[in-house]
Amino acid sequence: MKRAAYSIPLNIVEGCGRNTDKDFVHFLDIAFGSCQELEYCFLLAFDLTYLNQSKYDEASKLINEVKAKLINLIKSIRK
């Protein structure tokens, strides 16, 4: 979970250092994939009863907010 969570901002930062928008979007896509991975980690933790419903719902809400922001950024750059 930590690796997936750290991967999100690290890929965004790495993409910012690239020379083209195409390269930047590539790293944003990778960051989005890390969001998907983190979302599954929380689902798995919930299924294994490591998390209660309220903690899972809180995490899902935050992850979905990050995913929506990434999607909007990716769309705006691709235009």
PyMOL commands that set and color helices and strands:
alter all, ss='L'
color gray80, all
select helices_A, chain A and resi 2-16+21-47+53-78
alter helices_A, ss='H'
color red, helices_A
deselect
rebuild
show_as cartoon
